[in-house]
Amino acid sequence: MLVGYQGSPKIDSSGAYWEADRYFSGGAAFERPHLPVSRTSDPMLFDQWRTGDFSYDIPLAPGPYELHLFFVATPPEDFKTQFFNVSANGELLLSNFNINADALGTNIADEKVFKEIHPDKDGYLHLKFFIGRSAPSLNAIEILPGLPHRQQPVRLVMQPTAVRDHIGNLWHSDNYFSNGATNDQPRTVSGTPDPNLYAWERYGHFTYSIPVDTRGRYTLVLHFAELYWAPETPGSVGVGSRVFRVYCNGSTLLDDFDIFKEAGTQRALTKTFHHLRPSQEGKLDITFDPIVNYATVSAIEVIDESE
């Protein structure tokens, strides 16, 4: 649901439909100031908001669900004073929540993820947004079918449209990034049953901040292909033409990483990292740091390790 919005459904960059605001009580809806929002490929999610003391009573069939709440702080929000609370079926989800502090700034998309959400005994999910030091605000609500004890996998491709892999998994279009650029034409990649996952890249000096449930530990799979440097490229020697580092929440995952050295040119390569702990804000903050020329990545996968 697009909170505060009344109109026809809208379609996001991965083809999902977002409905108008409903099931609410209290608060007031406003159009958000027309300011750019970073770390999202779907700024339409943040065009409106609801603020004040308000609640949602959302009818759901029995079973586990995954709840995503979307926020953005707009200047002149003061991170020292803007705190509010969120509960689900009477249990606190967010206490003294500050959008500005959580997103690390204003006009930055912020998403909070909660797994193992169930409707109450009356068949409704009761969400309450209530005043702490300031009035709450909310931009969008997403409720997905859940998995027992686990968050749904996050799968991203660094391209403008979603992709289905050979076993039917949906990889969403590029999201959660800051800085870098994408190539303007797809490339053909070998060594994989899913060449479409590697046809594009984000390159440069860039970061991803991927929202996850704070209670999990996660496997991160990074998908790479050398799409530019090759022995026949003018000025290139292949090995050593692109070298970079990758960090996650301050820990080094890859150092002096050279895709060409390990896989050659236009050939798929994956790197897998286990037991990653999210930040206090519920994010996997991934930094791609160039050493020689630009860092690059073609797809990112995050898998909850809970059982």
C-alpha positions as CSV (number, residue, x, y, z in Angstrom):
1,M,0.0,0.0,0.0
2,L,1.1,3.5,-0.8
3,V,0.4,5.3,2.5
4,G,-1.4,8.6,2.1
5,Y,-2.2,7.9,-1.6
6,Q,-5.6,7.8,-3.1
7,G,-5.7,6.8,-6.8
8,S,-5.2,4.0,-9.2
9,P,-2.7,1.2,-8.5
10,K,0.9,2.0,-9.4
11,I,3.5,-0.5,-10.7
12,D,7.1,-0.5,-9.4
13,S,10.3,-1.2,-11.3
14,S,10.0,-5.0,-10.7
15,G,6.4,-5.2,-11.9
16,A,4.6,-5.3,-8.5
17,Y,1.3,-3.5,-8.0
18,W,1.0,-1.0,-5.1
19,E,-2.6,-0.2,-4.0
20,A,-4.0,3.1,-2.6
21,D,-4.0,3.6,1.2
22,R,-6.7,1.7,3.2
23,Y,-7.4,-0.1,6.5
24,F,-6.2,3.0,8.4
25,S,-7.6,4.9,11.3
26,G,-6.4,8.3,12.5
27,G,-3.5,10.5,11.4
28,A,-3.5,12.7,8.3
29,A,-2.3,12.1,4.8
30,F,0.0,14.6,3.0
31,E,1.9,14.9,-0.2
32,R,5.6,14.8,0.6
33,P,7.8,17.7,-0.6
34,H,9.1,17.1,-4.1
35,L,12.7,16.3,-3.2
36,P,14.9,13.5,-4.7
37,V,15.1,10.3,-2.7
38,S,18.3,8.2,-2.8
39,R,18.8,4.5,-2.3
40,T,15.7,3.5,-4.2
41,S,14.7,2.7,-7.7
42,D,11.0,3.4,-6.9
43,P,10.8,7.0,-5.6
44,M,7.0,6.8,-6.1
45,L,6.9,4.8,-2.8
46,F,7.8,8.1,-1.0
47,D,5.5,10.6,-2.7
48,Q,3.0,10.7,0.1
49,W,2.9,9.9,3.8
50,R,0.6,9.6,6.8
51,T,1.6,11.3,10.0
52,G,0.2,11.7,13.5
53,D,-1.1,9.0,15.8
54,F,-2.6,6.3,13.5
55,S,-3.1,2.6,13.1
56,Y,-3.8,0.0,10.4
57,D,-6.1,-3.1,10.8
58,I,-5.2,-5.3,7.9
59,P,-7.2,-8.5,7.2
60,L,-4.9,-11.6,6.6
61,A,-5.4,-15.3,6.3
62,P,-3.6,-17.4,8.9
63,G,0.1,-18.0,8.4
64,P,3.5,-16.3,8.6
65,Y,4.0,-13.1,6.8
66,E,6.9,-10.7,6.1
67,L,6.3,-7.0,6.9
68,H,8.2,-4.2,5.1
69,L,7.7,-0.6,6.3
70,F,9.0,2.3,4.2
71,F,10.1,5.7,5.6
72,V,12.0,8.8,4.5
73,A,13.1,11.8,6.6
74,T,12.8,15.3,5.0
75,P,14.7,18.4,6.1
76,P,14.7,20.0,8.5
77,E,14.1,16.9,10.6
78,D,16.2,16.9,13.8
79,F,17.6,13.5,14.6
80,K,17.9,14.5,18.2
81,T,14.1,15.0,18.7
82,Q,12.2,13.0,16.1
83,F,11.4,9.7,17.8
84,F,8.3,7.5,17.6
85,N,7.1,3.9,18.2
86,V,5.6,1.1,16.1
87,S,3.8,-2.0,17.4
88,A,2.2,-5.1,15.8
89,N,-0.6,-6.8,17.6
90,G,0.4,-5.0,20.8
91,E,4.1,-6.1,20.6
92,L,6.7,-3.3,20.0
93,L,8.5,-3.5,16.7
94,L,10.3,-0.2,16.8
95,S,11.0,1.8,20.0
96,N,12.1,5.4,19.9
97,F,12.6,5.1,16.1
98,N,14.3,7.9,14.3
99,I,14.1,7.8,10.5
100,N,17.0,10.3,10.0
101,A,19.4,8.3,12.3
102,D,18.4,5.0,10.8
103,A,18.7,6.0,7.2
104,L,21.9,8.1,8.0
105,G,20.4,11.3,6.6
106,T,17.4,13.0,5.1
107,N,15.9,12.2,1.7
108,I,17.3,8.6,1.9
109,A,14.9,5.7,1.5
110,D,14.7,3.6,4.7
111,E,13.1,0.2,4.9
112,K,12.5,-2.0,8.0
113,V,11.9,-5.7,7.6
114,F,10.2,-8.0,10.1
115,K,9.8,-11.8,9.5
116,E,7.4,-14.1,11.4
117,I,4.5,-11.7,11.4
118,H,1.1,-13.3,12.1
119,P,-2.5,-11.9,12.1
120,D,-4.0,-11.6,15.6
121,K,-6.8,-14.0,16.8
122,D,-9.4,-11.9,15.1
123,G,-7.8,-12.3,11.6
124,Y,-6.3,-8.8,11.5
125,L,-2.7,-7.5,11.7
126,H,-3.0,-4.5,14.0
127,L,-0.2,-2.0,13.3
128,K,0.0,1.1,15.6
129,F,2.2,4.1,15.0
130,F,2.2,6.3,18.1
131,I,4.0,9.4,19.3
132,G,7.2,9.3,21.3
133,R,9.0,12.7,21.2
134,S,7.3,13.5,17.9
135,A,4.6,12.3,15.5
136,P,5.2,9.2,13.5
137,S,5.3,9.2,9.7
138,L,5.1,6.4,7.2
139,N,5.3,6.2,3.4
140,A,4.4,2.6,2.4
141,I,3.5,-0.9,3.7
142,E,4.4,-4.2,2.0
143,I,3.2,-7.5,3.3
144,L,4.6,-10.6,1.6
145,P,3.9,-14.3,2.2
146,G,6.4,-15.4,4.8
147,L,8.6,-18.4,5.4
148,P,8.7,-20.2,8.8
149,H,11.4,-18.5,10.9
150,R,13.2,-17.1,7.8
151,Q,13.2,-13.9,5.7
152,Q,12.5,-14.3,2.0
153,P,15.7,-14.2,0.0
154,V,16.7,-10.8,-1.4
155,R,17.8,-11.1,-5.1
156,L,19.0,-8.0,-7.0
157,V,20.3,-7.6,-10.6
158,M,22.1,-4.5,-11.5
159,Q,19.8,-3.7,-14.4
160,P,16.6,-1.7,-14.9
161,T,14.2,-4.6,-15.1
162,A,13.6,-7.8,-13.1
163,V,14.9,-11.2,-14.3
164,R,13.7,-14.8,-13.8
165,D,16.5,-17.3,-13.4
166,H,16.4,-20.8,-14.9
167,I,14.7,-22.3,-11.8
168,G,12.1,-19.6,-11.6
169,N,13.5,-17.2,-8.9
170,L,12.6,-13.5,-9.4
171,W,15.6,-11.2,-9.3
172,H,14.4,-7.6,-8.6
173,S,15.8,-4.7,-10.5
174,D,18.7,-2.7,-9.0
175,N,17.9,-1.1,-5.7
176,Y,19.4,0.1,-2.3
177,F,22.5,1.5,-4.0
178,S,24.3,4.8,-3.6
179,N,26.7,6.1,-6.3
180,G,28.3,4.2,-9.2
181,A,26.8,3.8,-12.7
182,T,25.4,1.0,-14.9
183,N,26.5,-0.1,-18.4
184,D,24.4,1.1,-21.3
185,Q,24.4,-2.1,-23.3
186,P,24.0,-5.8,-22.1
187,R,26.9,-8.2,-22.6
188,T,27.0,-11.9,-23.3
189,V,28.4,-14.0,-20.5
190,S,29.3,-17.7,-20.4
191,G,29.9,-20.3,-17.7
192,T,26.4,-20.0,-16.2
193,P,22.8,-21.3,-16.8
194,D,21.7,-17.7,-16.2
195,P,23.7,-15.4,-18.5
196,N,21.0,-12.7,-18.0
197,L,22.0,-12.2,-14.4
198,Y,25.5,-11.1,-15.5
199,A,24.6,-9.0,-18.6
200,W,24.8,-5.7,-16.7
201,E,26.9,-4.3,-13.9
202,R,27.1,-1.4,-11.4
203,Y,30.6,0.0,-11.5
204,G,32.6,2.7,-9.8
205,H,33.0,3.4,-6.1
206,F,29.6,2.6,-4.6
207,T,27.6,1.0,-1.8
208,Y,24.5,-1.1,-1.2
209,S,22.5,-1.0,2.1
210,I,20.2,-4.0,2.0
211,P,17.5,-4.2,4.7
212,V,17.1,-7.4,6.6
213,D,15.5,-8.6,9.9
214,T,18.0,-7.8,12.7
215,R,17.5,-11.3,14.3
216,G,19.0,-13.3,11.4
217,R,22.4,-14.3,10.2
218,Y,22.8,-14.2,6.4
219,T,24.6,-15.7,3.5
220,L,25.7,-13.2,0.9
221,V,26.4,-14.3,-2.7
222,L,28.0,-11.7,-5.0
223,H,27.8,-12.4,-8.8
224,F,30.6,-11.0,-11.0
225,A,31.7,-11.0,-14.6
226,E,34.5,-9.0,-16.3
227,L,32.5,-7.2,-18.9
228,Y,35.1,-4.7,-20.1
229,W,38.7,-5.5,-19.6
230,A,40.2,-8.2,-22.0
231,P,43.5,-8.7,-23.6
232,E,42.2,-7.2,-26.9
233,T,41.0,-4.0,-25.1
234,P,43.4,-1.1,-25.9
235,G,45.8,-0.5,-23.0
236,S,44.6,-3.6,-21.2
237,V,46.8,-6.5,-20.0
238,G,43.8,-8.5,-18.7
239,V,45.1,-9.5,-15.3
240,G,45.5,-6.4,-13.1
241,S,43.3,-4.2,-15.2
242,R,40.6,-4.1,-12.5
243,V,41.3,-4.7,-8.8
244,F,39.1,-3.8,-5.9
245,R,37.9,-4.5,-2.3
246,V,34.5,-5.4,-0.9
247,Y,33.5,-4.8,2.7
248,C,30.3,-5.7,4.6
249,N,29.5,-3.8,7.8
250,G,33.1,-2.9,8.2
251,S,34.6,-6.4,7.6
252,T,36.7,-7.2,4.6
253,L,35.1,-9.8,2.3
254,L,37.4,-9.5,-0.7
255,D,40.8,-7.8,-1.0
256,D,42.9,-7.3,-4.1
257,F,40.1,-9.0,-6.0
258,D,40.7,-9.4,-9.7
259,I,37.8,-11.0,-11.7
260,F,39.9,-11.5,-14.9
261,K,42.6,-13.3,-12.9
262,E,40.1,-15.8,-11.6
263,A,37.6,-16.2,-14.4
264,G,38.8,-14.4,-17.6
265,T,36.6,-12.1,-19.5
266,Q,32.8,-12.3,-19.8
267,R,32.6,-15.4,-17.7
268,A,30.5,-15.8,-14.6
269,L,32.1,-15.8,-11.2
270,T,30.4,-16.0,-7.7
271,K,31.8,-15.4,-4.2
272,T,29.8,-16.6,-1.2
273,F,30.1,-15.4,2.4
274,H,28.4,-17.0,5.4
275,H,27.1,-15.9,8.9
276,L,27.0,-12.2,8.2
277,R,25.5,-10.2,11.0
278,P,23.3,-7.2,10.1
279,S,24.0,-3.7,11.5
280,Q,22.0,-2.4,14.5
281,E,19.7,-0.7,11.9
282,G,19.0,-4.0,10.2
283,K,21.2,-3.5,7.1
284,L,23.9,-5.3,5.2
285,D,26.0,-2.3,4.2
286,I,28.2,-3.5,1.3
287,T,31.0,-1.2,0.0
288,F,32.8,-1.7,-3.3
289,D,36.1,0.1,-3.1
290,P,38.3,0.5,-6.2
291,I,42.1,-0.1,-6.1
292,V,42.8,-0.2,-9.9
293,N,40.1,1.2,-12.1
294,Y,36.4,0.6,-11.0
295,A,34.8,-1.9,-8.8
296,T,31.9,-3.9,-10.3
297,V,29.1,-6.3,-9.4
298,S,26.3,-7.8,-11.6
299,A,24.0,-9.4,-9.0
300,I,23.6,-9.7,-5.3
301,E,21.8,-12.4,-3.3
302,V,21.1,-12.5,0.4
303,I,19.8,-15.7,2.1
304,D,18.6,-16.0,5.7
305,E,20.4,-18.9,7.4
306,S,17.8,-19.4,10.1
307,E,16.1,-22.9,10.4
